[in-house]
Amino acid sequence: MTKIYIKLKSFESNQLKKSSLYIKNILTLIFHFNVSEVSLPVKRRFITIMKSPHKYKKAREQYQQLVYKKLLIIELNEKNQYFMNIISNICKNIHLPGVEIELFYKYKTEINLNLKLN
């Protein structure tokens, strides 16, 4: 059994939702893959800037940077190089502004214990 993980990252939640829905529709409608979607936790980064460098230490401005993440999981019954190439080509050639795409592959192999040694 083969699992393909597509990890999407973006600073905007709306753009991430649109792109995950777009990829999911391509894979389900055209290729009839089972695609499950998992929302990953939001990473927050806080930045504090002092307004005045010399005086008024209490006067500060605070900003935050949010990174939204989603994980799309595609399950294939067997290790089929053809479908894996199709999915990797789709992810390479797709144009999603503001979204970072990462691909991960996970294989499970079966060990045949019924082999006889001579």
N, C-alpha and C positions, 0 to 999 in steps of 0.2 A: 504494500500500500504506500502511496506517495502523497504527501501533503505539500502544497505550495502556499507559502505565506507572503502576502503583499502588504507591506507596512507603509502607511501614508502619514505624512507629517505636514502640518501647516500652521501658520499663525492666525488664520481666519477660520472660524468654525463653519461658516456658510460655504466657503470654497471647498473645504474638506468634505462636507456632506454631498455637494454636487459631484465632486470627482469620484467619491466612493460609489455613489449611485450610478454614475456613468460607466465605470469599470465593471460593476456588478451586472448592469444590464447587458453590456457587451458579452460577458462570459456566460450569462444564463440564457439569453435569447438566441445568440448565434451558435454557441458551442454546447449548450445544454449541460453546463457544469453545475454542480452543487456548490454554491458560494455562501459561506456563513460570515457574518460581520461581527466583530468584537470592538467595542469602544475601550480604548486604553485611557488611563488617568491623565489629566491635564497637568503639564509641568509648568510651574509658575516661577518666575525669576523677578525678584524685587530689586529696584534700583533707587537709592536715595541720593539726592543732589542738594548740596547746601547753596542757598541763594546768594549769600555773601561769603566770600572766603576769609574775611578778616574779623568781621563783627556780626552780631546777631546769629549766634550759633543755633538758636531754636528755629530760625526761619529755614525750612527745608521743603523740598518738593519730592514727592514719591511717585514712581512709575512702576508698572509691572509689564512683563512680557509673558504671554501665554503661548504654549505650544500644544496644539491639539493633535491627537494621534488616533488612528484607526487601523485595525488589522483585518484583512480579508483572508479567509482560509478556503482553499480549494482542495478537495479530496479526489484523488484518482485511484482507481482500483489496482492498477499495476503501474510499474515504472515504464512509462511510454515517453520516449524522447521526442516524438513528434509533437505531442500536446505541450510538453514543457517548452519546446522551441517556439510554439505559437504564442504561449502566454508571455514568454520573455520578449518576443518581438512586439507584442501589443503594448507592453509596459515601456519598451524603449521608444516606440514611435508615437505614443500618445502625447498630446500637448496639453498639459494641465498647469497653467500659470499659478505660481505660489504654492505648489504642492510637491513635496519630495517623495519619491517612490523607492522602496527597497524590496528586493526579492530574496526569499529564503526557501530552500528545498529541504525536505525531510523524508528519508526513505526508511522503510521497514523491510528487512529481508527475512526470509524463512530458511531455517536450517533443516535439511533433510537428514533425519537420524536413521533412516532405513538403509543406509549404504552399508554394504558388506566389504570388509577388508580381506584381501587375499593373503 
